[in-house]
Amino acid sequence: MFIYFIVPFLLGLYISGAPAVSTAQLATPSVTLDDGIFTGVTDGVTSKFLGIPFGKPPTGDLRFQLPEPVDPYTGNNDASAFGPSCPQQAINLPLPDGLAAETVNFIVNSIYQDITPSSEDCLSLNVWIPAAPNQGQIYLWRLGFSVFGGTELYDGGVIVKQSIELGEPIVYISMNYRVTAFGFLASKEVKDAGVGNLGLQDQRLALQWIQKYISAFGGDPTKVTIWGESAGAISVALHMISNGGNTEGLFRDYDALVAETGCSSAADTLQCLRQVPLDQLMEAVNKSPGIFSFQSLKLTWLPRVDGIFLSDTPQQLVLQGSVADIPFVTGDCDDEGTLFSLASLNITTESEFQGYITNNYIPEASTSETDELFTLYPADITRGSPFNTGILNAITPQFKRIAAIQGDLVFQAPRRFFLQNRAGQQSTWSFLSKRLKALPVLGSAHATDILNVYGPSDMTDYLINFVNNLDPNGKTGISWPQYNVASPQLLTFLDGITPLTITSDTYRTDGMNVLTNLSLQFPL
């Protein structure tokens, strides 16, 4: 599920007697962790400590292994610059000729910036705090812990500064974790070795680090809110429902990686992969289907059932009630599917469309099931995504239709499924972002809601309120009602003179019900 979550997350273990906030001058803020001193930077309003390692380098024999915590810190450590990002799969953006310049600029510069440098030695985190007004005094600030693939793209100081303005100061933490094959390799070999979902395990280790060390920064380890966007939102949801298997069908991805790296004849192929030079391994990873490949959102490197972190598929765990009983917020952008449909622009006919959807997502569905789905998502371009844009943005006869199905299948339907199963049992809120609807071809595309938070903008205040009070409502913004299955309402972000409103979460109900049923039968 690619859903935006904000979830409180408490880890009662790993709490230790961490030292108090450093009394260093604001010009050179420092903090003591174990026997090590970390020196950051400040602008007088916020201080930041960047690139702090929380896990040993997952290289050599530690590649494709569970993360190990760093040894106790010693010496003087420079925390003024981000650490390297974890290795990312090469992004081949499908930018067709004639795509509007503002759309290209938005994709390249706002969503998928080049994250450099990268290294396997990447398990580091970053901490932003309010610059303490009085030296030597301990402050206990609430924590906002964000999960993304490349933390350098997001300035946590923006959120901390806004929290100070609201009189509700928070500590903001972001972290790197292993992605692609490095973090989500899956096969029988991986399952038998107990090393599945390593990216999620990295995140757990970072949360344990918070419990041990965050008091040194003035943070309260008993009040931690985790939240994320895109893949980070998937991660947050899985932390919420994990309670620990089925990896069959994934052999071809693992076997392809093994073959590309020359490990097919090895007695222990997993150990062979640990010894492959990084550039050779990256070349093999880059040959695997990516997020902008023809198979699109049927991703290769996803969290999988491993019998340890995830004992069943996310949908089944939700149905089983394996969900942490804590407040949460979840939401989407209106046109989540457009960005991921650019790779399918060569699909123009009805038969090509049906083959694309069926083969990618529901190859085992019956004809009656697919017929019902295709009726509910017709070829009428006025009903496709970007939604409510009439005949505009139909760059091919099937583009808006494919975007509508992919957006609902992977984003909207899972969000609604989760809410329908949990609202009433715990405090829940949901939102929909319809901003940037005029962006050509993409509309209110995936990740456009980032601007609502890091602007800063109105979503920033709701986030800060939630971190402090487990309720997004506060002194600013309109009242945001909790989600009610009988009368589901969304906080909706709009362009124009009315930036916020409350709308009903009842759109495309029949189509999403069919998609939910299909995803329960044939999980991705």
C-alpha positions as CSV (number, residue, x, y, z in Angstrom):
1,M,0.0,0.0,0.0
2,F,1.3,3.4,-0.9
3,I,-0.5,5.4,1.7
4,Y,0.5,8.4,3.8
5,F,0.4,7.5,7.5
6,I,1.0,9.4,10.7
7,V,1.1,6.9,13.5
8,P,2.3,7.1,17.2
9,F,4.7,4.3,17.9
10,L,5.9,3.5,21.4
11,L,8.8,1.1,22.2
12,G,8.9,0.4,25.9
13,L,12.2,-1.5,25.7
14,Y,15.6,-0.1,25.1
15,I,15.1,2.9,27.3
16,S,18.4,3.8,29.1
17,G,19.7,6.5,31.2
18,A,20.8,8.8,28.4
19,P,22.7,12.1,29.2
20,A,21.0,15.5,29.4
21,V,21.0,18.1,26.7
22,S,24.4,19.6,25.9
23,T,25.2,23.0,27.3
24,A,27.3,24.0,24.2
25,Q,26.9,27.4,22.7
26,L,24.3,27.8,20.0
27,A,27.0,28.6,17.4
28,T,28.3,25.1,17.8
29,P,25.6,22.8,19.3
30,S,26.9,19.5,20.6
31,V,25.5,16.5,22.3
32,T,27.1,13.6,24.2
33,L,26.2,10.1,23.3
34,D,28.0,7.4,25.3
35,D,31.6,8.6,25.3
36,G,31.2,10.4,22.0
37,I,30.6,14.1,21.3
38,F,28.6,15.0,18.2
39,T,28.8,18.6,17.0
40,G,26.0,19.9,14.7
41,V,25.0,23.3,13.4
42,T,22.4,25.9,14.3
43,D,20.6,28.9,12.8
44,G,19.7,30.2,16.3
45,V,16.1,28.8,16.0
46,T,16.8,25.2,15.3
47,S,19.8,23.0,15.7
48,K,20.5,19.9,13.6
49,F,22.7,16.9,14.0
50,L,23.2,15.1,10.7
51,G,24.6,11.8,9.5
52,I,24.7,10.0,12.9
53,P,25.3,6.3,12.3
54,F,22.8,4.0,14.1
55,G,23.8,0.7,12.5
56,K,27.0,-1.0,11.5
57,P,27.9,-0.7,7.8
58,P,25.8,-3.5,6.1
59,T,28.7,-4.4,3.9
60,G,30.8,-7.5,3.2
61,D,29.4,-10.4,5.3
62,L,26.8,-8.0,6.8
63,R,25.2,-7.4,3.4
64,F,21.8,-9.1,3.3
65,Q,22.0,-9.6,7.1
66,L,19.9,-8.2,9.9
67,P,21.2,-4.8,10.9
68,E,23.5,-4.6,13.9
69,P,23.6,-1.6,16.3
70,V,26.7,0.5,16.3
71,D,29.2,0.1,19.1
72,P,29.2,2.7,21.9
73,Y,30.1,6.1,20.5
74,T,33.6,7.6,21.3
75,G,35.6,10.6,20.4
76,N,34.7,13.8,18.6
77,N,32.2,13.4,15.7
78,D,31.2,16.0,13.0
79,A,27.4,15.9,12.6
80,S,27.1,18.9,10.2
81,A,26.4,17.0,7.0
82,F,24.1,14.3,5.8
83,G,25.4,10.8,5.5
84,P,25.3,9.0,2.1
85,S,21.9,7.7,0.9
86,C,21.5,3.9,0.6
87,P,21.9,2.6,-3.0
88,Q,18.9,3.4,-5.1
89,Q,17.8,1.7,-8.3
90,A,18.4,3.8,-11.4
91,I,15.3,5.8,-12.2
92,N,14.5,5.9,-15.9
93,L,11.8,8.5,-16.1
94,P,9.4,8.0,-19.0
95,L,9.1,11.6,-20.2
96,P,7.3,11.6,-23.5
97,D,7.8,14.2,-26.1
98,G,5.5,17.2,-25.7
99,L,5.2,16.8,-21.9
100,A,4.7,20.3,-20.5
101,A,7.8,21.9,-19.1
102,E,6.2,22.6,-15.7
103,T,5.3,18.9,-15.5
104,V,8.9,17.8,-16.3
105,N,10.3,20.2,-13.9
106,F,8.0,19.1,-11.1
107,I,8.9,15.4,-11.7
108,V,12.6,15.9,-11.9
109,N,13.1,18.6,-9.3
110,S,10.3,18.2,-6.8
111,I,9.7,14.4,-6.6
112,Y,12.6,12.5,-7.9
113,Q,15.7,14.5,-7.3
114,D,19.0,12.7,-7.8
115,I,20.1,11.6,-4.3
116,T,23.9,11.6,-4.1
117,P,26.3,10.4,-2.9
118,S,25.2,6.9,-2.1
119,S,27.0,4.1,-0.3
120,E,26.2,0.7,1.3
121,D,27.5,2.3,4.5
122,C,24.3,4.3,4.8
123,L,22.5,3.5,8.1
124,S,22.5,7.0,9.5
125,L,19.8,9.4,10.9
126,N,19.4,13.1,11.3
127,V,18.0,15.0,14.3
128,W,16.5,18.6,14.3
129,I,15.7,20.2,17.6
130,P,14.6,23.6,18.9
131,A,17.7,25.6,19.9
132,A,17.4,25.5,23.7
133,P,16.7,29.0,25.1
134,N,18.4,28.3,28.4
135,Q,21.6,26.4,28.7
136,G,21.7,23.5,31.0
137,Q,17.9,23.1,31.2
138,I,16.3,19.8,30.1
139,Y,13.3,20.0,27.8
140,L,11.2,17.0,26.8
141,W,10.0,17.5,23.3
142,R,7.7,15.2,21.4
143,L,9.2,13.3,18.5
144,G,8.3,13.2,14.8
145,F,10.1,10.3,13.1
146,S,9.9,10.3,9.4
147,V,10.5,7.4,7.0
148,F,11.6,8.1,3.5
149,G,14.0,6.6,1.0
150,G,16.3,9.6,0.7
151,T,16.2,11.8,3.8
152,E,18.3,14.6,2.2
153,L,15.3,15.7,0.2
154,Y,13.4,16.9,3.2
155,D,14.4,19.7,5.6
156,G,13.1,18.7,9.1
157,G,14.0,22.2,10.3
158,V,11.0,23.6,8.5
159,I,8.7,21.5,10.7
160,V,10.5,22.2,13.9
161,K,10.5,26.0,13.2
162,Q,6.7,25.8,12.6
163,S,6.3,23.8,15.9
164,I,8.1,26.6,17.7
165,E,5.8,29.2,16.2
166,L,2.8,27.2,17.3
167,G,4.2,26.9,20.8
168,E,4.3,23.1,20.5
169,P,8.0,22.4,19.9
170,I,8.9,18.9,18.6
171,V,12.1,17.0,17.7
172,Y,12.2,15.8,14.1
173,I,14.2,12.7,13.1
174,S,14.7,11.2,9.7
175,M,16.7,8.2,8.7
176,N,18.1,6.1,5.9
177,Y,17.3,2.5,5.4
178,R,18.1,-0.1,2.8
179,V,15.9,-0.2,-0.3
180,T,15.6,-2.2,-3.5
181,A,17.3,-5.6,-3.3
182,F,19.5,-4.5,-0.5
183,G,16.5,-4.1,1.8
184,F,13.8,-6.2,0.3
185,L,15.4,-9.3,-1.3
186,A,13.0,-12.2,-1.1
187,S,13.3,-15.9,-1.8
188,K,13.3,-19.3,-0.1
189,E,16.9,-18.8,0.7
190,V,16.2,-15.4,2.2
191,K,13.3,-16.7,4.3
192,D,15.3,-19.8,5.5
193,A,18.1,-17.5,6.6
194,G,15.6,-15.2,8.5
195,V,16.9,-12.1,6.7
196,G,13.7,-10.8,4.9
197,N,12.5,-7.2,5.0
198,L,15.8,-5.8,6.0
199,G,14.7,-2.3,5.2
200,L,11.9,-2.6,7.8
201,Q,14.4,-4.1,10.2
202,D,16.7,-1.1,9.7
203,Q,13.8,1.2,10.6
204,R,13.2,-0.8,13.8
205,L,16.8,-0.5,14.7
206,A,16.5,3.3,14.3
207,L,13.5,3.3,16.6
208,Q,15.5,1.4,19.1
209,W,18.2,4.0,18.8
210,I,15.6,6.7,19.6
211,Q,14.6,4.9,22.7
212,K,18.2,4.8,23.9
213,Y,19.6,8.2,22.9
214,I,16.9,10.8,22.1
215,S,16.8,12.1,25.7
216,A,20.2,13.6,25.0
217,F,18.6,15.9,22.5
218,G,15.7,16.9,24.8
219,G,13.3,14.4,23.2
220,D,10.8,12.2,25.1
221,P,11.3,8.5,24.2
222,T,7.8,7.6,25.5
223,K,6.1,9.8,22.9
224,V,7.3,8.9,19.4
225,T,5.2,9.5,16.3
226,I,6.2,7.7,13.1
227,W,5.1,8.9,9.7
228,G,6.1,8.6,6.1
229,E,5.2,9.3,2.5
230,S,5.1,6.9,-0.4
231,A,7.3,3.9,0.4
232,G,7.8,5.4,3.8
233,A,4.0,5.2,4.3
234,I,4.0,1.5,3.4
235,S,6.7,1.0,6.0
236,V,4.8,2.8,8.8
237,A,1.7,0.7,8.0
238,L,3.7,-2.5,8.2
239,H,5.2,-1.5,11.6
240,M,1.7,-1.0,12.7
241,I,0.4,-4.4,11.7
242,S,3.5,-6.7,11.9
243,N,3.2,-9.5,14.4
244,G,6.0,-11.8,13.8
245,G,5.1,-17.3,4.8
246,N,4.8,-17.2,1.6
247,T,7.6,-16.2,-0.8
248,E,6.8,-18.5,-3.7
249,G,6.5,-16.7,-7.0
250,L,9.4,-14.5,-6.1
251,F,12.0,-17.0,-7.1
252,R,12.4,-15.4,-10.6
253,D,13.4,-12.0,-9.1
254,Y,16.0,-13.6,-6.8
255,D,17.1,-16.0,-9.5
256,A,17.5,-13.2,-12.0
257,L,19.7,-11.3,-9.6
258,V,21.8,-14.5,-8.9
259,A,22.2,-15.1,-12.6
260,E,23.2,-11.5,-13.5
261,T,25.9,-11.6,-10.8
262,G,27.3,-15.0,-11.7
263,C,26.2,-16.7,-8.6
264,S,24.0,-19.4,-10.1
265,S,26.5,-22.2,-9.6
266,A,27.4,-21.2,-6.0
267,A,26.5,-23.7,-3.3
268,D,25.2,-20.8,-1.2
269,T,23.8,-18.2,-3.6
270,L,23.0,-15.7,-0.8
271,Q,26.5,-15.8,0.5
272,C,27.8,-15.4,-3.0
273,L,25.7,-12.2,-3.4
274,R,27.3,-10.8,-0.3
275,Q,30.7,-11.1,-2.0
276,V,29.7,-9.6,-5.3
277,P,31.4,-6.2,-5.9
278,L,29.0,-3.3,-5.4
279,D,29.1,-2.0,-8.9
280,Q,28.4,-5.4,-10.3
281,L,25.5,-5.9,-7.9
282,M,24.1,-2.5,-8.7
283,E,24.2,-3.2,-12.4
284,A,22.1,-6.3,-11.8
285,V,19.7,-4.4,-9.6
286,N,19.3,-1.8,-12.3
287,K,18.2,-4.4,-14.8
288,S,15.3,-5.5,-12.6
289,P,11.9,-3.8,-13.4
290,G,11.6,-0.5,-11.6
291,I,8.7,1.7,-10.6
292,F,8.6,3.3,-14.1
293,S,8.9,0.0,-16.0
294,F,6.0,-1.5,-18.0
295,Q,4.9,-3.5,-15.1
296,S,4.8,-0.3,-13.1
297,L,3.3,-0.7,-9.6
298,K,3.7,-4.4,-9.5
299,L,7.1,-3.8,-7.9
300,T,10.0,-6.1,-7.7
301,W,11.5,-5.1,-4.4
302,L,8.6,-4.8,-1.9
303,P,8.1,-5.9,1.7
304,R,7.1,-9.6,1.6
305,V,5.7,-12.2,4.0
306,D,8.8,-13.6,5.6
307,G,7.4,-15.5,8.7
308,I,9.3,-13.1,11.0
309,F,8.4,-9.5,10.5
310,L,5.3,-10.3,8.5
311,S,3.5,-13.5,9.1
312,D,0.8,-12.9,6.5
313,T,-0.1,-10.4,3.8
314,P,-1.0,-6.9,5.1
315,Q,-4.6,-7.4,4.0
316,Q,-5.0,-10.6,6.0
317,L,-3.3,-9.2,9.0
318,V,-5.8,-6.3,9.0
319,L,-8.7,-8.7,8.7
320,Q,-7.2,-10.8,11.6
321,G,-7.1,-7.6,13.8
322,S,-3.3,-7.6,14.0
323,V,-3.2,-3.8,14.2
324,A,-1.7,-1.7,17.0
325,D,-4.4,0.0,18.9
326,I,-3.2,3.6,18.4
327,P,-4.4,6.7,16.7
328,F,-3.5,7.2,13.1
329,V,-3.9,9.4,10.0
330,T,-3.9,8.2,6.5
331,G,-4.5,9.9,3.2
332,D,-3.8,10.1,-0.5
333,C,-3.5,12.5,-3.4
334,D,-6.4,12.5,-5.9
335,D,-4.4,11.3,-8.9
336,E,-2.0,8.8,-7.4
337,G,-1.9,6.7,-10.6
338,T,-0.9,9.2,-13.2
339,L,2.8,9.3,-12.6
340,F,3.1,5.5,-12.8
341,S,1.1,5.3,-16.0
342,L,3.6,7.2,-18.2
343,A,5.4,4.0,-19.0
344,S,2.2,2.6,-20.6
345,L,1.7,5.3,-23.2
346,N,2.0,2.8,-26.0
347,I,-1.2,1.1,-24.9
348,T,-4.0,2.6,-27.0
349,T,-6.5,-0.1,-27.8
350,E,-9.1,-1.9,-25.6
351,S,-7.4,-5.3,-25.9
352,E,-4.0,-3.8,-25.0
353,F,-5.5,-2.1,-22.0
354,Q,-7.2,-5.3,-20.7
355,G,-4.0,-7.3,-21.2
356,Y,-2.0,-4.7,-19.3
357,I,-4.2,-4.6,-16.3
358,T,-4.9,-8.4,-16.2
359,N,-1.3,-9.6,-16.8
360,N,0.3,-7.1,-14.4
361,Y,-2.1,-7.3,-11.5
362,I,-4.8,-10.0,-11.7
363,P,-3.6,-12.8,-14.0
364,E,-5.7,-15.4,-12.2
365,A,-8.9,-13.4,-12.1
366,S,-11.9,-14.8,-13.9
367,T,-13.4,-13.2,-17.0
368,S,-16.5,-12.2,-15.1
369,E,-14.4,-10.4,-12.5
370,T,-12.3,-8.5,-15.1
371,D,-15.4,-7.7,-17.1
372,E,-17.0,-6.1,-14.0
373,L,-13.8,-4.1,-13.3
374,F,-13.5,-2.8,-16.9
375,T,-17.1,-1.7,-16.9
376,L,-16.6,0.2,-13.7
377,Y,-13.5,1.9,-15.1
378,P,-14.7,2.7,-18.7
379,A,-12.7,4.1,-21.6
380,D,-14.6,7.4,-21.2
381,I,-11.8,9.9,-20.8
382,T,-13.9,12.3,-18.8
383,R,-14.0,9.7,-16.0
384,G,-10.3,9.0,-15.9
385,S,-7.4,10.4,-13.9
386,P,-6.5,13.3,-13.5
387,F,-10.1,13.2,-12.3
388,N,-12.5,16.1,-12.9
389,T,-10.4,17.4,-15.8
390,G,-12.9,16.6,-18.6
391,I,-11.3,15.8,-21.9
392,L,-7.9,17.3,-20.9
393,N,-4.8,15.2,-20.2
394,A,-5.9,12.3,-22.4
395,I,-2.5,11.9,-24.0
396,T,-3.5,8.5,-25.3
397,P,-7.0,6.9,-25.5
398,Q,-6.2,4.7,-22.4
399,F,-3.9,6.8,-20.3
400,K,-6.5,8.3,-17.9
401,R,-8.2,4.9,-17.6
402,I,-5.0,3.1,-16.6
403,A,-4.2,5.9,-14.2
404,A,-7.6,5.6,-12.6
405,I,-7.3,1.9,-12.0
406,Q,-3.7,2.0,-10.8
407,G,-4.3,4.8,-8.5
408,D,-7.3,3.2,-6.9
409,L,-5.8,-0.3,-6.8
410,V,-2.6,0.6,-5.1
411,F,-3.5,3.7,-3.1
412,Q,-7.2,4.6,-2.6
413,A,-8.8,1.2,-2.2
414,P,-6.2,0.0,0.4
415,R,-6.6,3.2,2.4
416,R,-10.3,2.8,2.4
417,F,-10.1,-0.9,3.3
418,F,-7.8,-0.1,6.2
419,L,-10.1,2.6,7.5
420,Q,-13.3,0.6,7.1
421,N,-11.7,-2.2,9.2
422,R,-10.3,0.1,11.9
423,A,-12.4,3.2,12.3
424,G,-14.6,3.0,15.4
425,Q,-12.0,0.7,17.1
426,Q,-9.4,3.4,17.3
427,S,-9.1,7.1,16.6
428,T,-8.6,7.6,12.8
429,W,-8.5,10.6,10.4
430,S,-8.2,10.6,6.7
431,F,-7.4,13.2,4.0
432,L,-7.3,13.8,0.3
433,S,-5.1,16.2,-1.5
434,K,-6.5,17.7,-4.7
435,R,-3.9,20.4,-5.0
436,L,-1.9,21.1,-8.2
437,K,-4.9,19.7,-10.2
438,A,-3.8,22.0,-13.1
439,L,-0.4,20.3,-13.5
440,P,-0.6,19.0,-17.1
441,V,-1.0,15.2,-17.5
442,L,-0.3,14.5,-13.8
443,G,-2.8,16.5,-11.9
444,S,-2.8,15.9,-8.1
445,A,-0.1,13.3,-8.6
446,H,1.7,11.0,-6.2
447,A,3.8,12.9,-3.7
448,T,2.3,16.3,-4.5
449,D,1.1,16.4,-0.9
450,I,4.7,16.7,0.3
451,L,4.4,20.4,-0.5
452,N,1.5,20.6,2.0
453,V,3.9,19.7,4.8
454,Y,7.3,21.0,3.8
455,G,6.1,24.3,2.5
456,P,5.4,24.7,5.3
457,S,1.7,24.7,4.7
458,D,-1.5,23.9,6.4
459,M,-0.8,20.2,6.7
460,T,2.3,21.0,8.8
461,D,0.2,22.4,11.6
462,Y,-2.1,19.3,11.6
463,L,1.0,17.1,11.8
464,I,2.5,19.0,14.7
465,N,-0.8,18.9,16.6
466,F,-0.9,15.2,16.1
467,V,2.6,14.7,17.4
468,N,1.8,16.6,20.5
469,N,-1.7,15.6,21.2
470,L,-2.5,12.5,19.2
471,D,-5.2,14.6,17.5
472,P,-4.5,16.7,14.3
473,N,-6.9,19.4,15.4
474,G,-5.5,22.5,17.1
475,K,-5.5,26.3,17.0
476,T,-5.3,26.6,13.2
477,G,-7.2,25.1,10.3
478,I,-10.7,23.9,10.0
479,S,-12.0,21.2,12.3
480,W,-11.0,17.7,11.0
481,P,-13.6,15.1,12.0
482,Q,-12.6,11.5,12.8
483,Y,-13.4,8.9,10.1
484,N,-16.7,7.3,10.5
485,V,-17.6,4.3,8.3
486,A,-21.3,5.1,8.3
487,S,-20.6,8.7,7.1
488,P,-16.9,8.8,6.1
489,Q,-15.4,12.3,5.8
490,L,-12.1,13.5,4.5
491,L,-10.1,16.7,5.1
492,T,-9.6,17.8,1.5
493,F,-6.9,20.1,0.3
494,L,-7.8,22.3,-2.7
495,D,-6.4,24.9,-4.9
496,G,-7.9,28.4,-5.0
497,I,-9.6,30.6,-2.5
498,T,-11.0,27.7,-0.4
499,P,-7.8,25.7,0.5
500,L,-9.5,23.3,2.9
501,T,-12.8,21.7,3.1
502,I,-14.5,18.5,4.3
503,T,-15.7,16.0,1.7
504,S,-17.3,12.6,1.7
505,D,-15.2,9.5,1.1
506,T,-17.8,7.8,-1.1
507,Y,-16.4,8.3,-4.6
508,R,-16.0,5.3,-6.9
509,T,-17.2,3.0,-4.2
510,D,-18.2,0.1,-6.6
511,G,-14.9,0.1,-8.4
512,M,-12.9,0.2,-5.2
513,N,-14.9,-2.7,-3.7
514,V,-14.1,-4.8,-6.7
515,L,-10.4,-3.8,-6.5
516,T,-10.4,-4.7,-2.8
517,N,-11.9,-8.1,-3.4
518,L,-9.4,-8.8,-6.2
519,S,-6.4,-7.7,-4.0
520,L,-7.6,-10.0,-1.3
521,Q,-7.6,-12.9,-3.7
522,F,-4.5,-12.0,-5.6
523,P,-2.2,-9.8,-3.4
524,L,0.6,-8.1,-5.3
